[in-house]
Amino acid sequence: MPPAGAAHTLVRRSHEERVLRVLQQAGALSRGEIAERVGLSRTTVSDITSELLERGAITVVDTDAAGRTGSGRPAELLALDPGSGQFMGVDFGHRRVHVAVADAAHEVIAAGTAHYLPEAPWSARCDAAFGLVDRLSTETGVHYGALQAIAVGVPGWGNRLSADGVADTFVARFHAPVTVDNHVRYAGLAEAARTAADTAQNLIYLRLSDGVGGGLVVDGRLVRGAGGHAGEFGHVTVAGEAGVLCRCGKRGCVETVASVPAILARCRELGVPLDDLDDLRAAVAIAQPTVDRVLRDAGTAVGRVLGAAAMTLNPSAIVLGGEIVTIAPTLLQQVRSTITYELSWLPDAAPVVRASALADSGGALGAITALFHESPMLADYPAHAAPHRSRSPHVHPTSNDGARWPS
Ligand SMILES: [Zn+2]
């Protein structure tokens, strides 16, 4: 038997470790929330946290005043020393890269965007990302000295080789573990992570952008599929032989009807000269009837594909992402009503259909979410070197790049 003093020290240390672990996983919590999660009394937690605060292992990051409705003093939110770890999320799109860096307290400490041409090779895209990372360092004073892991999102198909190359390039540059996955899937994960736990278990995410891609969360797990191609809704055929030639080589894919370039091209074909999303916004503002028709056609095509997916997977939520979804509400309405019709014979299967609450930065934030996020959502993922930082299903990235992620 160890002497009573030693036993007390052991218990104390185990309590400290539990408190530190829960903060590592959840970001920032009040003393009450910590007590609830670790199953210790408030008095004990209060004792432990004051000692940890004194030692500088944890820090007061905020109060919960913003989210409070009742009266009384706002509770302090405690988090790990933010300097004890950094996590980088990178999202390579067709024309731009987003980078976001969060600290151990789950606060986004640097974020930004750099652009490149759609035909830019991967070497140039990585250079753009590294230039951005350097610029962010100069602007924010963040030096990436505590970088624990990096998650890089890349566009969906045909990218296995480039994905490996990108991973190697990032490892060589930062000497940190790198995970690479589909960037739309990361955006879907960010979306599921910020959705109420009961509806995030089964969710379909679809993004309409330069291309069309998707992500699936089934039974609380992000689905990759056998070869990492699950959720490639963009190349489901909707228009057949008469359809427009797609970059995948087939004709009439969803992407040839509902991607942003496809919608703009169709409007031009019908005599409405639209060059970009700003033009589209202006046309929507005056309810231009041809544009309205093109958007409805695109929405019908997307709604049918998502309706079929909903019959296959029975999700509780379908989330549509991409700037065009907020610019053109008609599109979302048409997707929603098409899905309603498709599932009209199964009324209790009707999912919530909504626009993404995350801005274009969702992919980068979702990549960081993947690093913070442990099972069940990522339980089936290959064991990459990325450390799992969170068991909490409540990591809530926000659309504001500068914002904290409350847990
Ligand atoms: Zn295609």
Residues whose N, C-alpha, C, O or C-beta is under 5 A from the ligand:
A	BS01	ZN	G234 H235 C246 R247 C248 K250 C253
